[in-house]
Amino acid sequence: MIEWVPLGSGARPVPRPVAAPLVWAGAFGGALLLVGLLNGIVGAGRPGLALVALSLLAALLGLCARFTAAPGTAVLCWLSLNGFAIPPAGTLTWAGRRDALWLACLLGAALVGTA
């Protein structure tokens, strides 16, 4: 006769999320480092690749963050994307739909990470 036994050991404690300012510091520094690395390897002017990389960074940061840290994480990643991944470097611009889409992608990635 087969006897079923549970594999789990019961409820696991939920890890405490990292404070939002620390997540934002990681987003700021990580985004600058990532965009600089991408610009050095593949060159500037490849915002699609930078958007994918920054979305992954936002999702990874979301894993250890609270839900409320996601908008700040997205904005800080977008600042690096807009300021340094597209020519001219160091100039912030707003291109309407493009930047709104980029912000939505980064926010979505950060929110998916918190789930």
C-alpha positions as a Python dict, from the first residue, in 0.01 Angstrom:
ca = {
    (1, 'M'): (0, 0, 0),
    (2, 'I'): (123, 352, -82),
    (3, 'E'): (141, 602, 198),
    (4, 'W'): (148, 967, 100),
    (5, 'V'): (372, 1194, 303),
    (6, 'P'): (413, 1569, 258),
    (7, 'L'): (745, 1677, 113),
    (8, 'G'): (739, 2027, 258),
    (9, 'S'): (832, 2109, 613),
    (10, 'G'): (547, 2352, 666),
    (11, 'A'): (520, 2722, 619),
    (12, 'R'): (839, 2905, 538),
    (13, 'P'): (902, 3254, 668),
    (14, 'V'): (878, 3533, 413),
    (15, 'P'): (1209, 3718, 378),
    (16, 'R'): (1207, 4081, 480),
    (17, 'P'): (1229, 4313, 180),
    (18, 'V'): (1516, 4555, 143),
    (19, 'A'): (1444, 4922, 216),
    (20, 'A'): (1347, 5126, -90),
    (21, 'P'): (1643, 5371, -70),
    (22, 'L'): (1887, 5080, -86),
    (23, 'V'): (1704, 4933, -386),
    (24, 'W'): (1709, 5273, -555),
    (25, 'A'): (2082, 5310, -487),
    (26, 'G'): (2134, 4969, -646),
    (27, 'A'): (1917, 5070, -942),
    (28, 'F'): (2106, 5395, -992),
    (29, 'G'): (2453, 5245, -965),
    (30, 'G'): (2366, 4923, -1145),
    (31, 'A'): (2196, 5103, -1434),
    (32, 'L'): (2490, 5338, -1485),
    (33, 'L'): (2734, 5049, -1471),
    (34, 'L'): (2527, 4835, -1705),
    (35, 'V'): (2476, 5110, -1964),
    (36, 'G'): (2844, 5201, -1947),
    (37, 'L'): (2941, 4838, -1996),
    (38, 'L'): (2704, 4798, -2290),
    (39, 'N'): (2827, 5121, -2449),
    (40, 'G'): (3184, 4998, -2414),
    (41, 'I'): (3115, 4654, -2560),
    (42, 'V'): (2857, 4711, -2836),
    (43, 'G'): (2870, 5088, -2868),
    (44, 'A'): (2616, 5360, -2802),
    (45, 'G'): (2295, 5389, -2997),
    (46, 'R'): (2155, 5042, -2918),
    (47, 'P'): (1866, 5134, -2687),
    (48, 'G'): (1679, 4806, -2747),
    (49, 'L'): (1960, 4601, -2599),
    (50, 'A'): (2001, 4847, -2313),
    (51, 'L'): (1625, 4835, -2245),
    (52, 'V'): (1633, 4455, -2220),
    (53, 'A'): (1936, 4462, -1990),
    (54, 'L'): (1787, 4733, -1768),
    (55, 'S'): (1454, 4549, -1754),
    (56, 'L'): (1637, 4241, -1628),
    (57, 'L'): (1814, 4456, -1370),
    (58, 'A'): (1482, 4606, -1257),
    (59, 'A'): (1329, 4260, -1226),
    (60, 'L'): (1626, 4133, -1026),
    (61, 'L'): (1609, 4432, -795),
    (62, 'G'): (1237, 4375, -756),
    (63, 'L'): (1302, 4030, -611),
    (64, 'C'): (1433, 4181, -288),
    (65, 'A'): (1222, 4499, -283),
    (66, 'R'): (882, 4611, -170),
    (67, 'F'): (606, 4675, -422),
    (68, 'T'): (631, 5050, -354),
    (69, 'A'): (996, 5064, -468),
    (70, 'A'): (908, 4966, -826),
    (71, 'P'): (825, 5314, -965),
    (72, 'G'): (1148, 5464, -835),
    (73, 'T'): (1348, 5172, -969),
    (74, 'A'): (1188, 5214, -1312),
    (75, 'V'): (1254, 5589, -1322),
    (76, 'L'): (1618, 5552, -1220),
    (77, 'C'): (1676, 5285, -1485),
    (78, 'W'): (1499, 5504, -1742),
    (79, 'L'): (1722, 5800, -1657),
    (80, 'S'): (2031, 5594, -1737),
    (81, 'L'): (1870, 5455, -2052),
    (82, 'N'): (1761, 5797, -2177),
    (83, 'G'): (2070, 5984, -2067),
    (84, 'F'): (2348, 5751, -2174),
    (85, 'A'): (2222, 5471, -2401),
    (86, 'I'): (2096, 5693, -2684),
    (87, 'P'): (2295, 5968, -2857),
    (88, 'P'): (2373, 6238, -2760),
    (89, 'A'): (2505, 6097, -2435),
    (90, 'G'): (2438, 6300, -2124),
    (91, 'T'): (2126, 6473, -2258),
    (92, 'L'): (1784, 6385, -2122),
    (93, 'T'): (1502, 6405, -2373),
    (94, 'W'): (1136, 6309, -2382),
    (95, 'A'): (1020, 6150, -2706),
    (96, 'G'): (657, 6091, -2612),
    (97, 'R'): (546, 5740, -2697),
    (98, 'R'): (896, 5590, -2702),
    (99, 'D'): (984, 5706, -2353),
    (100, 'A'): (640, 5621, -2218),
    (101, 'L'): (682, 5269, -2357),
    (102, 'W'): (1030, 5241, -2207),
    (103, 'L'): (902, 5354, -1867),
    (104, 'A'): (613, 5108, -1889),
    (105, 'C'): (852, 4822, -1975),
    (106, 'L'): (1083, 4907, -1687),
    (107, 'L'): (795, 4948, -1444),
    (108, 'G'): (643, 4620, -1558),
    (109, 'A'): (975, 4441, -1509),
    (110, 'A'): (1018, 4587, -1160),
    (111, 'L'): (662, 4489, -1067),
    (112, 'V'): (708, 4136, -1203),
    (113, 'G'): (1017, 4108, -986),
    (114, 'T'): (823, 4198, -672),
    (115, 'A'): (556, 3934, -736),
}
